[in-house]
């Protein structure tokens, strides 16, 4: 079953303004999931809702880390620069991750599908990964820091 999450203030609210702007709306990034056979890093489309981040990947990709539907995960969003390292910006959001397959969700199917649609065009057989960050590592040029949930 899927239930909306209201988990309080995440670490993303404590990021510098130029980094927090990377997390507005929706975008593309990579999701890292820990599985019994080791980590997997997957390209994903994401959107923020309910004090969490929802990443959508093809269902076949979500199977790569193993069979666990929940565990530890991360979402990385960055703005690379091919010209100057001082212009690179990004953030790695780490925390609890849960994977949902909308067609298999018994309760809350419409709610998880609505969050998935926020990310943009969906793959034919989507899996939705909810990441509730507990910490964030950010970088901007040569500066970086870690912030925790408040």
Chimera marker file (.cmm) of the C-alpha trace (Angstrom):
<marker_set name="trace">
<marker id="1" x="0.000" y="0.000" z="0.000" r="1" g="1" b="0" radius="0.5"/>
<marker id="2" x="1.097" y="3.566" z="-0.666" r="1" g="1" b="0" radius="0.5"/>
<marker id="3" x="0.521" y="6.361" z="1.840" r="1" g="1" b="0" radius="0.5"/>
<marker id="4" x="1.584" y="9.964" z="1.460" r="1" g="1" b="0" radius="0.5"/>
<marker id="5" x="4.450" y="10.914" z="3.721" r="1" g="1" b="0" radius="0.5"/>
<marker id="6" x="4.627" y="13.903" z="6.012" r="1" g="1" b="0" radius="0.5"/>
<marker id="7" x="8.011" y="13.515" z="7.632" r="1" g="1" b="0" radius="0.5"/>
<marker id="8" x="8.871" y="16.992" z="8.816" r="1" g="1" b="0" radius="0.5"/>
<marker id="9" x="11.596" y="19.231" z="7.541" r="1" g="1" b="0" radius="0.5"/>
<marker id="10" x="14.120" y="17.533" z="5.317" r="1" g="1" b="0" radius="0.5"/>
<marker id="11" x="17.754" y="18.557" z="4.942" r="1" g="1" b="0" radius="0.5"/>
<marker id="12" x="17.046" y="20.156" z="1.554" r="1" g="1" b="0" radius="0.5"/>
<marker id="13" x="15.567" y="23.175" z="3.364" r="1" g="1" b="0" radius="0.5"/>
<marker id="14" x="18.991" y="23.854" z="4.891" r="1" g="1" b="0" radius="0.5"/>
<marker id="15" x="20.845" y="23.984" z="1.562" r="1" g="1" b="0" radius="0.5"/>
<marker id="16" x="22.313" y="27.190" z="0.116" r="1" g="1" b="0" radius="0.5"/>
<marker id="17" x="19.873" y="29.006" z="-2.197" r="1" g="1" b="0" radius="0.5"/>
<marker id="18" x="21.827" y="28.264" z="-5.394" r="1" g="1" b="0" radius="0.5"/>
<marker id="19" x="21.785" y="24.548" z="-4.559" r="1" g="1" b="0" radius="0.5"/>
<marker id="20" x="18.166" y="24.460" z="-3.397" r="1" g="1" b="0" radius="0.5"/>
<marker id="21" x="17.164" y="25.981" z="-6.756" r="1" g="1" b="0" radius="0.5"/>
<marker id="22" x="18.356" y="22.754" z="-8.449" r="1" g="1" b="0" radius="0.5"/>
<marker id="23" x="15.571" y="20.919" z="-6.599" r="1" g="1" b="0" radius="0.5"/>
<marker id="24" x="12.669" y="23.110" z="-7.697" r="1" g="1" b="0" radius="0.5"/>
<marker id="25" x="9.974" y="21.506" z="-9.816" r="1" g="1" b="0" radius="0.5"/>
<marker id="26" x="11.198" y="18.359" z="-11.484" r="1" g="1" b="0" radius="0.5"/>
<marker id="27" x="14.206" y="17.149" z="-13.396" r="1" g="1" b="0" radius="0.5"/>
<marker id="28" x="16.576" y="14.365" z="-14.260" r="1" g="1" b="0" radius="0.5"/>
<marker id="29" x="19.209" y="12.798" z="-12.062" r="1" g="1" b="0" radius="0.5"/>
<marker id="30" x="20.441" y="9.455" z="-10.851" r="1" g="1" b="0" radius="0.5"/>
<marker id="31" x="19.093" y="7.222" z="-8.109" r="1" g="1" b="0" radius="0.5"/>
<marker id="32" x="21.357" y="4.965" z="-6.099" r="1" g="1" b="0" radius="0.5"/>
<marker id="33" x="19.814" y="1.934" z="-4.395" r="1" g="1" b="0" radius="0.5"/>
<marker id="34" x="21.483" y="-0.541" z="-2.082" r="1" g="1" b="0" radius="0.5"/>
<marker id="35" x="20.565" y="-4.154" z="-2.724" r="1" g="1" b="0" radius="0.5"/>
<marker id="36" x="21.668" y="-7.545" z="-1.427" r="1" g="1" b="0" radius="0.5"/>
<marker id="37" x="24.067" y="-7.863" z="-4.400" r="1" g="1" b="0" radius="0.5"/>
<marker id="38" x="25.478" y="-4.356" z="-3.954" r="1" g="1" b="0" radius="0.5"/>
<marker id="39" x="24.512" y="-0.874" z="-5.100" r="1" g="1" b="0" radius="0.5"/>
<marker id="40" x="22.890" y="0.072" z="-8.402" r="1" g="1" b="0" radius="0.5"/>
<marker id="41" x="22.870" y="3.564" z="-9.947" r="1" g="1" b="0" radius="0.5"/>
<marker id="42" x="19.959" y="4.297" z="-12.255" r="1" g="1" b="0" radius="0.5"/>
<marker id="43" x="19.073" y="7.273" z="-14.477" r="1" g="1" b="0" radius="0.5"/>
<marker id="44" x="15.746" y="8.727" z="-13.351" r="1" g="1" b="0" radius="0.5"/>
<marker id="45" x="13.243" y="11.528" z="-13.713" r="1" g="1" b="0" radius="0.5"/>
<marker id="46" x="12.214" y="13.019" z="-10.359" r="1" g="1" b="0" radius="0.5"/>
<marker id="47" x="9.816" y="15.434" z="-8.657" r="1" g="1" b="0" radius="0.5"/>
<marker id="48" x="9.345" y="16.576" z="-5.068" r="1" g="1" b="0" radius="0.5"/>
<marker id="49" x="6.121" y="16.045" z="-3.077" r="1" g="1" b="0" radius="0.5"/>
<marker id="50" x="5.142" y="15.332" z="0.535" r="1" g="1" b="0" radius="0.5"/>
<marker id="51" x="8.604" y="16.232" z="1.918" r="1" g="1" b="0" radius="0.5"/>
<marker id="52" x="10.041" y="13.416" z="-0.212" r="1" g="1" b="0" radius="0.5"/>
<marker id="53" x="11.449" y="12.936" z="-3.707" r="1" g="1" b="0" radius="0.5"/>
<marker id="54" x="9.821" y="10.605" z="-6.198" r="1" g="1" b="0" radius="0.5"/>
<marker id="55" x="12.025" y="9.138" z="-8.914" r="1" g="1" b="0" radius="0.5"/>
<marker id="56" x="10.599" y="7.173" z="-11.831" r="1" g="1" b="0" radius="0.5"/>
<marker id="57" x="12.552" y="4.477" z="-13.641" r="1" g="1" b="0" radius="0.5"/>
<marker id="58" x="11.525" y="1.603" z="-15.903" r="1" g="1" b="0" radius="0.5"/>
<marker id="59" x="10.450" y="-1.322" z="-13.739" r="1" g="1" b="0" radius="0.5"/>
<marker id="60" x="13.207" y="-3.528" z="-15.177" r="1" g="1" b="0" radius="0.5"/>
<marker id="61" x="15.799" y="-1.004" z="-13.906" r="1" g="1" b="0" radius="0.5"/>
<marker id="62" x="14.292" y="-1.055" z="-10.406" r="1" g="1" b="0" radius="0.5"/>
<marker id="63" x="14.888" y="-4.818" z="-10.252" r="1" g="1" b="0" radius="0.5"/>
<marker id="64" x="18.651" y="-4.431" z="-10.755" r="1" g="1" b="0" radius="0.5"/>
<marker id="65" x="19.664" y="-3.921" z="-7.105" r="1" g="1" b="0" radius="0.5"/>
<marker id="66" x="17.764" y="-7.040" z="-6.013" r="1" g="1" b="0" radius="0.5"/>
<marker id="67" x="14.356" y="-7.897" z="-4.667" r="1" g="1" b="0" radius="0.5"/>
<marker id="68" x="14.142" y="-5.539" z="-1.678" r="1" g="1" b="0" radius="0.5"/>
<marker id="69" x="11.318" y="-2.975" z="-1.974" r="1" g="1" b="0" radius="0.5"/>
<marker id="70" x="12.843" y="-0.688" z="0.664" r="1" g="1" b="0" radius="0.5"/>
<marker id="71" x="16.206" y="0.226" z="2.102" r="1" g="1" b="0" radius="0.5"/>
<marker id="72" x="18.774" y="2.979" z="1.739" r="1" g="1" b="0" radius="0.5"/>
<marker id="73" x="18.805" y="5.194" z="-1.340" r="1" g="1" b="0" radius="0.5"/>
<marker id="74" x="20.081" y="8.432" z="-2.777" r="1" g="1" b="0" radius="0.5"/>
<marker id="75" x="19.143" y="10.940" z="-5.452" r="1" g="1" b="0" radius="0.5"/>
<marker id="76" x="21.848" y="12.991" z="-7.158" r="1" g="1" b="0" radius="0.5"/>
<marker id="77" x="20.956" y="16.175" z="-9.033" r="1" g="1" b="0" radius="0.5"/>
<marker id="78" x="23.720" y="18.265" z="-10.510" r="1" g="1" b="0" radius="0.5"/>
<marker id="79" x="24.525" y="21.089" z="-12.880" r="1" g="1" b="0" radius="0.5"/>
<marker id="80" x="27.837" y="20.144" z="-14.499" r="1" g="1" b="0" radius="0.5"/>
<marker id="81" x="30.105" y="22.554" z="-16.295" r="1" g="1" b="0" radius="0.5"/>
<marker id="82" x="32.283" y="21.571" z="-19.220" r="1" g="1" b="0" radius="0.5"/>
<marker id="83" x="34.169" y="24.837" z="-18.990" r="1" g="1" b="0" radius="0.5"/>
<marker id="84" x="34.992" y="25.511" z="-15.343" r="1" g="1" b="0" radius="0.5"/>
<marker id="85" x="34.920" y="23.332" z="-12.258" r="1" g="1" b="0" radius="0.5"/>
<marker id="86" x="34.091" y="26.436" z="-10.226" r="1" g="1" b="0" radius="0.5"/>
<marker id="87" x="30.656" y="26.490" z="-11.915" r="1" g="1" b="0" radius="0.5"/>
<marker id="88" x="29.705" y="22.908" z="-10.992" r="1" g="1" b="0" radius="0.5"/>
<marker id="89" x="26.792" y="22.613" z="-8.542" r="1" g="1" b="0" radius="0.5"/>
<marker id="90" x="24.927" y="19.645" z="-7.192" r="1" g="1" b="0" radius="0.5"/>
<marker id="91" x="23.438" y="17.749" z="-4.308" r="1" g="1" b="0" radius="0.5"/>
<marker id="92" x="23.241" y="14.137" z="-3.141" r="1" g="1" b="0" radius="0.5"/>
<marker id="93" x="20.137" y="13.459" z="-1.030" r="1" g="1" b="0" radius="0.5"/>
<marker id="94" x="20.477" y="10.326" z="1.150" r="1" g="1" b="0" radius="0.5"/>
<marker id="95" x="17.869" y="8.486" z="3.165" r="1" g="1" b="0" radius="0.5"/>
<marker id="96" x="15.185" y="5.844" z="3.263" r="1" g="1" b="0" radius="0.5"/>
<marker id="97" x="14.000" y="4.552" z="-0.108" r="1" g="1" b="0" radius="0.5"/>
<marker id="98" x="10.845" y="2.636" z="-0.979" r="1" g="1" b="0" radius="0.5"/>
<marker id="99" x="10.009" y="1.231" z="-4.409" r="1" g="1" b="0" radius="0.5"/>
<marker id="100" x="6.424" y="1.042" z="-5.653" r="1" g="1" b="0" radius="0.5"/>
<marker id="101" x="5.074" y="-0.501" z="-8.845" r="1" g="1" b="0" radius="0.5"/>
<marker id="102" x="1.805" y="1.371" z="-9.482" r="1" g="1" b="0" radius="0.5"/>
<marker id="103" x="0.019" y="-1.613" z="-11.054" r="1" g="1" b="0" radius="0.5"/>
<marker id="104" x="0.768" y="-3.693" z="-7.936" r="1" g="1" b="0" radius="0.5"/>
<marker id="105" x="-0.180" y="-1.093" z="-5.317" r="1" g="1" b="0" radius="0.5"/>
<marker id="106" x="-3.420" y="-2.116" z="-3.614" r="1" g="1" b="0" radius="0.5"/>
<marker id="107" x="-4.130" y="1.053" z="-1.663" r="1" g="1" b="0" radius="0.5"/>
<marker id="108" x="-3.155" y="4.544" z="-2.793" r="1" g="1" b="0" radius="0.5"/>
<marker id="109" x="-2.686" y="3.665" z="-6.458" r="1" g="1" b="0" radius="0.5"/>
<marker id="110" x="-4.078" y="6.998" z="-7.706" r="1" g="1" b="0" radius="0.5"/>
<marker id="111" x="-1.851" y="8.906" z="-5.298" r="1" g="1" b="0" radius="0.5"/>
<marker id="112" x="1.368" y="7.166" z="-6.392" r="1" g="1" b="0" radius="0.5"/>
<marker id="113" x="0.407" y="7.528" z="-10.056" r="1" g="1" b="0" radius="0.5"/>
<marker id="114" x="-0.179" y="11.268" z="-9.538" r="1" g="1" b="0" radius="0.5"/>
<marker id="115" x="3.299" y="11.663" z="-8.016" r="1" g="1" b="0" radius="0.5"/>
<marker id="116" x="4.820" y="9.670" z="-10.866" r="1" g="1" b="0" radius="0.5"/>
<marker id="117" x="3.132" y="11.894" z="-13.475" r="1" g="1" b="0" radius="0.5"/>
<marker id="118" x="4.732" y="14.958" z="-11.864" r="1" g="1" b="0" radius="0.5"/>
<marker id="119" x="8.093" y="13.737" z="-13.163" r="1" g="1" b="0" radius="0.5"/>
<marker id="120" x="7.021" y="14.034" z="-16.819" r="1" g="1" b="0" radius="0.5"/>
<marker id="121" x="6.532" y="11.353" z="-19.455" r="1" g="1" b="0" radius="0.5"/>
<marker id="122" x="6.396" y="7.915" z="-17.866" r="1" g="1" b="0" radius="0.5"/>
<marker id="123" x="8.047" y="4.770" z="-19.206" r="1" g="1" b="0" radius="0.5"/>
<marker id="124" x="5.593" y="2.034" z="-20.296" r="1" g="1" b="0" radius="0.5"/>
<marker id="125" x="6.111" y="-0.041" z="-17.125" r="1" g="1" b="0" radius="0.5"/>
<marker id="126" x="7.184" y="2.428" z="-14.401" r="1" g="1" b="0" radius="0.5"/>
<marker id="127" x="8.517" y="1.895" z="-10.919" r="1" g="1" b="0" radius="0.5"/>
<marker id="128" x="8.355" y="4.803" z="-8.474" r="1" g="1" b="0" radius="0.5"/>
<marker id="129" x="11.079" y="5.221" z="-5.873" r="1" g="1" b="0" radius="0.5"/>
<marker id="130" x="10.297" y="7.445" z="-2.883" r="1" g="1" b="0" radius="0.5"/>
<marker id="131" x="13.364" y="8.859" z="-1.156" r="1" g="1" b="0" radius="0.5"/>
<marker id="132" x="12.929" y="10.550" z="2.209" r="1" g="1" b="0" radius="0.5"/>
<marker id="133" x="16.248" y="12.319" z="2.724" r="1" g="1" b="0" radius="0.5"/>
<marker id="134" x="17.858" y="12.418" z="6.141" r="1" g="1" b="0" radius="0.5"/>
<marker id="135" x="21.029" y="14.153" z="4.945" r="1" g="1" b="0" radius="0.5"/>
<marker id="136" x="22.330" y="16.017" z="1.915" r="1" g="1" b="0" radius="0.5"/>
<marker id="137" x="25.838" y="16.547" z="0.579" r="1" g="1" b="0" radius="0.5"/>
<marker id="138" x="26.081" y="19.628" z="-1.637" r="1" g="1" b="0" radius="0.5"/>
<marker id="139" x="28.819" y="21.146" z="-3.758" r="1" g="1" b="0" radius="0.5"/>
<marker id="140" x="29.242" y="24.447" z="-5.517" r="1" g="1" b="0" radius="0.5"/>
<marker id="141" x="32.552" y="24.967" z="-7.245" r="1" g="1" b="0" radius="0.5"/>
<marker id="142" x="35.230" y="24.170" z="-4.673" r="1" g="1" b="0" radius="0.5"/>
<marker id="143" x="32.888" y="24.443" z="-1.656" r="1" g="1" b="0" radius="0.5"/>
<marker id="144" x="30.930" y="21.544" z="-0.195" r="1" g="1" b="0" radius="0.5"/>
<marker id="145" x="29.199" y="20.535" z="3.027" r="1" g="1" b="0" radius="0.5"/>
<marker id="146" x="26.795" y="18.054" z="4.553" r="1" g="1" b="0" radius="0.5"/>
<marker id="147" x="23.501" y="19.064" z="6.132" r="1" g="1" b="0" radius="0.5"/>
<marker id="148" x="21.252" y="16.877" z="8.263" r="1" g="1" b="0" radius="0.5"/>
<marker id="149" x="17.498" y="16.818" z="8.741" r="1" g="1" b="0" radius="0.5"/>
<marker id="150" x="16.412" y="19.393" z="11.303" r="1" g="1" b="0" radius="0.5"/>
<link id1="1" id2="2" r="1" g="1" b="0" radius="0.2"/>
<link id1="2" id2="3" r="1" g="1" b="0" radius="0.2"/>
<link id1="3" id2="4" r="1" g="1" b="0" radius="0.2"/>
<link id1="4" id2="5" r="1" g="1" b="0" radius="0.2"/>
<link id1="5" id2="6" r="1" g="1" b="0" radius="0.2"/>
<link id1="6" id2="7" r="1" g="1" b="0" radius="0.2"/>
<link id1="7" id2="8" r="1" g="1" b="0" radius="0.2"/>
<link id1="8" id2="9" r="1" g="1" b="0" radius="0.2"/>
<link id1="9" id2="10" r="1" g="1" b="0" radius="0.2"/>
<link id1="10" id2="11" r="1" g="1" b="0" radius="0.2"/>
<link id1="11" id2="12" r="1" g="1" b="0" radius="0.2"/>
<link id1="12" id2="13" r="1" g="1" b="0" radius="0.2"/>
<link id1="13" id2="14" r="1" g="1" b="0" radius="0.2"/>
<link id1="14" id2="15" r="1" g="1" b="0" radius="0.2"/>
<link id1="15" id2="16" r="1" g="1" b="0" radius="0.2"/>
<link id1="16" id2="17" r="1" g="1" b="0" radius="0.2"/>
<link id1="17" id2="18" r="1" g="1" b="0" radius="0.2"/>
<link id1="18" id2="19" r="1" g="1" b="0" radius="0.2"/>
<link id1="19" id2="20" r="1" g="1" b="0" radius="0.2"/>
<link id1="20" id2="21" r="1" g="1" b="0" radius="0.2"/>
<link id1="21" id2="22" r="1" g="1" b="0" radius="0.2"/>
<link id1="22" id2="23" r="1" g="1" b="0" radius="0.2"/>
<link id1="23" id2="24" r="1" g="1" b="0" radius="0.2"/>
<link id1="24" id2="25" r="1" g="1" b="0" radius="0.2"/>
<link id1="25" id2="26" r="1" g="1" b="0" radius="0.2"/>
<link id1="26" id2="27" r="1" g="1" b="0" radius="0.2"/>
<link id1="27" id2="28" r="1" g="1" b="0" radius="0.2"/>
<link id1="28" id2="29" r="1" g="1" b="0" radius="0.2"/>
<link id1="29" id2="30" r="1" g="1" b="0" radius="0.2"/>
<link id1="30" id2="31" r="1" g="1" b="0" radius="0.2"/>
<link id1="31" id2="32" r="1" g="1" b="0" radius="0.2"/>
<link id1="32" id2="33" r="1" g="1" b="0" radius="0.2"/>
<link id1="33" id2="34" r="1" g="1" b="0" radius="0.2"/>
<link id1="34" id2="35" r="1" g="1" b="0" radius="0.2"/>
<link id1="35" id2="36" r="1" g="1" b="0" radius="0.2"/>
<link id1="36" id2="37" r="1" g="1" b="0" radius="0.2"/>
<link id1="37" id2="38" r="1" g="1" b="0" radius="0.2"/>
<link id1="38" id2="39" r="1" g="1" b="0" radius="0.2"/>
<link id1="39" id2="40" r="1" g="1" b="0" radius="0.2"/>
<link id1="40" id2="41" r="1" g="1" b="0" radius="0.2"/>
<link id1="41" id2="42" r="1" g="1" b="0" radius="0.2"/>
<link id1="42" id2="43" r="1" g="1" b="0" radius="0.2"/>
<link id1="43" id2="44" r="1" g="1" b="0" radius="0.2"/>
<link id1="44" id2="45" r="1" g="1" b="0" radius="0.2"/>
<link id1="45" id2="46" r="1" g="1" b="0" radius="0.2"/>
<link id1="46" id2="47" r="1" g="1" b="0" radius="0.2"/>
<link id1="47" id2="48" r="1" g="1" b="0" radius="0.2"/>
<link id1="48" id2="49" r="1" g="1" b="0" radius="0.2"/>
<link id1="49" id2="50" r="1" g="1" b="0" radius="0.2"/>
<link id1="50" id2="51" r="1" g="1" b="0" radius="0.2"/>
<link id1="51" id2="52" r="1" g="1" b="0" radius="0.2"/>
<link id1="52" id2="53" r="1" g="1" b="0" radius="0.2"/>
<link id1="53" id2="54" r="1" g="1" b="0" radius="0.2"/>
<link id1="54" id2="55" r="1" g="1" b="0" radius="0.2"/>
<link id1="55" id2="56" r="1" g="1" b="0" radius="0.2"/>
<link id1="56" id2="57" r="1" g="1" b="0" radius="0.2"/>
<link id1="57" id2="58" r="1" g="1" b="0" radius="0.2"/>
<link id1="58" id2="59" r="1" g="1" b="0" radius="0.2"/>
<link id1="59" id2="60" r="1" g="1" b="0" radius="0.2"/>
<link id1="60" id2="61" r="1" g="1" b="0" radius="0.2"/>
<link id1="61" id2="62" r="1" g="1" b="0" radius="0.2"/>
<link id1="62" id2="63" r="1" g="1" b="0" radius="0.2"/>
<link id1="63" id2="64" r="1" g="1" b="0" radius="0.2"/>
<link id1="64" id2="65" r="1" g="1" b="0" radius="0.2"/>
<link id1="65" id2="66" r="1" g="1" b="0" radius="0.2"/>
<link id1="66" id2="67" r="1" g="1" b="0" radius="0.2"/>
<link id1="67" id2="68" r="1" g="1" b="0" radius="0.2"/>
<link id1="68" id2="69" r="1" g="1" b="0" radius="0.2"/>
<link id1="69" id2="70" r="1" g="1" b="0" radius="0.2"/>
<link id1="70" id2="71" r="1" g="1" b="0" radius="0.2"/>
<link id1="71" id2="72" r="1" g="1" b="0" radius="0.2"/>
<link id1="72" id2="73" r="1" g="1" b="0" radius="0.2"/>
<link id1="73" id2="74" r="1" g="1" b="0" radius="0.2"/>
<link id1="74" id2="75" r="1" g="1" b="0" radius="0.2"/>
<link id1="75" id2="76" r="1" g="1" b="0" radius="0.2"/>
<link id1="76" id2="77" r="1" g="1" b="0" radius="0.2"/>
<link id1="77" id2="78" r="1" g="1" b="0" radius="0.2"/>
<link id1="78" id2="79" r="1" g="1" b="0" radius="0.2"/>
<link id1="79" id2="80" r="1" g="1" b="0" radius="0.2"/>
<link id1="80" id2="81" r="1" g="1" b="0" radius="0.2"/>
<link id1="81" id2="82" r="1" g="1" b="0" radius="0.2"/>
<link id1="82" id2="83" r="1" g="1" b="0" radius="0.2"/>
<link id1="83" id2="84" r="1" g="1" b="0" radius="0.2"/>
<link id1="84" id2="85" r="1" g="1" b="0" radius="0.2"/>
<link id1="85" id2="86" r="1" g="1" b="0" radius="0.2"/>
<link id1="86" id2="87" r="1" g="1" b="0" radius="0.2"/>
<link id1="87" id2="88" r="1" g="1" b="0" radius="0.2"/>
<link id1="88" id2="89" r="1" g="1" b="0" radius="0.2"/>
<link id1="89" id2="90" r="1" g="1" b="0" radius="0.2"/>
<link id1="90" id2="91" r="1" g="1" b="0" radius="0.2"/>
<link id1="91" id2="92" r="1" g="1" b="0" radius="0.2"/>
<link id1="92" id2="93" r="1" g="1" b="0" radius="0.2"/>
<link id1="93" id2="94" r="1" g="1" b="0" radius="0.2"/>
<link id1="94" id2="95" r="1" g="1" b="0" radius="0.2"/>
<link id1="95" id2="96" r="1" g="1" b="0" radius="0.2"/>
<link id1="96" id2="97" r="1" g="1" b="0" radius="0.2"/>
<link id1="97" id2="98" r="1" g="1" b="0" radius="0.2"/>
<link id1="98" id2="99" r="1" g="1" b="0" radius="0.2"/>
<link id1="99" id2="100" r="1" g="1" b="0" radius="0.2"/>
<link id1="100" id2="101" r="1" g="1" b="0" radius="0.2"/>
<link id1="101" id2="102" r="1" g="1" b="0" radius="0.2"/>
<link id1="102" id2="103" r="1" g="1" b="0" radius="0.2"/>
<link id1="103" id2="104" r="1" g="1" b="0" radius="0.2"/>
<link id1="104" id2="105" r="1" g="1" b="0" radius="0.2"/>
<link id1="105" id2="106" r="1" g="1" b="0" radius="0.2"/>
<link id1="106" id2="107" r="1" g="1" b="0" radius="0.2"/>
<link id1="107" id2="108" r="1" g="1" b="0" radius="0.2"/>
<link id1="108" id2="109" r="1" g="1" b="0" radius="0.2"/>
<link id1="109" id2="110" r="1" g="1" b="0" radius="0.2"/>
<link id1="110" id2="111" r="1" g="1" b="0" radius="0.2"/>
<link id1="111" id2="112" r="1" g="1" b="0" radius="0.2"/>
<link id1="112" id2="113" r="1" g="1" b="0" radius="0.2"/>
<link id1="113" id2="114" r="1" g="1" b="0" radius="0.2"/>
<link id1="114" id2="115" r="1" g="1" b="0" radius="0.2"/>
<link id1="115" id2="116" r="1" g="1" b="0" radius="0.2"/>
<link id1="116" id2="117" r="1" g="1" b="0" radius="0.2"/>
<link id1="117" id2="118" r="1" g="1" b="0" radius="0.2"/>
<link id1="118" id2="119" r="1" g="1" b="0" radius="0.2"/>
<link id1="119" id2="120" r="1" g="1" b="0" radius="0.2"/>
<link id1="120" id2="121" r="1" g="1" b="0" radius="0.2"/>
<link id1="121" id2="122" r="1" g="1" b="0" radius="0.2"/>
<link id1="122" id2="123" r="1" g="1" b="0" radius="0.2"/>
<link id1="123" id2="124" r="1" g="1" b="0" radius="0.2"/>
<link id1="124" id2="125" r="1" g="1" b="0" radius="0.2"/>
<link id1="125" id2="126" r="1" g="1" b="0" radius="0.2"/>
<link id1="126" id2="127" r="1" g="1" b="0" radius="0.2"/>
<link id1="127" id2="128" r="1" g="1" b="0" radius="0.2"/>
<link id1="128" id2="129" r="1" g="1" b="0" radius="0.2"/>
<link id1="129" id2="130" r="1" g="1" b="0" radius="0.2"/>
<link id1="130" id2="131" r="1" g="1" b="0" radius="0.2"/>
<link id1="131" id2="132" r="1" g="1" b="0" radius="0.2"/>
<link id1="132" id2="133" r="1" g="1" b="0" radius="0.2"/>
<link id1="133" id2="134" r="1" g="1" b="0" radius="0.2"/>
<link id1="134" id2="135" r="1" g="1" b="0" radius="0.2"/>
<link id1="135" id2="136" r="1" g="1" b="0" radius="0.2"/>
<link id1="136" id2="137" r="1" g="1" b="0" radius="0.2"/>
<link id1="137" id2="138" r="1" g="1" b="0" radius="0.2"/>
<link id1="138" id2="139" r="1" g="1" b="0" radius="0.2"/>
<link id1="139" id2="140" r="1" g="1" b="0" radius="0.2"/>
<link id1="140" id2="141" r="1" g="1" b="0" radius="0.2"/>
<link id1="141" id2="142" r="1" g="1" b="0" radius="0.2"/>
<link id1="142" id2="143" r="1" g="1" b="0" radius="0.2"/>
<link id1="143" id2="144" r="1" g="1" b="0" radius="0.2"/>
<link id1="144" id2="145" r="1" g="1" b="0" radius="0.2"/>
<link id1="145" id2="146" r="1" g="1" b="0" radius="0.2"/>
<link id1="146" id2="147" r="1" g="1" b="0" radius="0.2"/>
<link id1="147" id2="148" r="1" g="1" b="0" radius="0.2"/>
<link id1="148" id2="149" r="1" g="1" b="0" radius="0.2"/>
<link id1="149" id2="150" r="1" g="1" b="0" radius="0.2"/>
</marker_set>
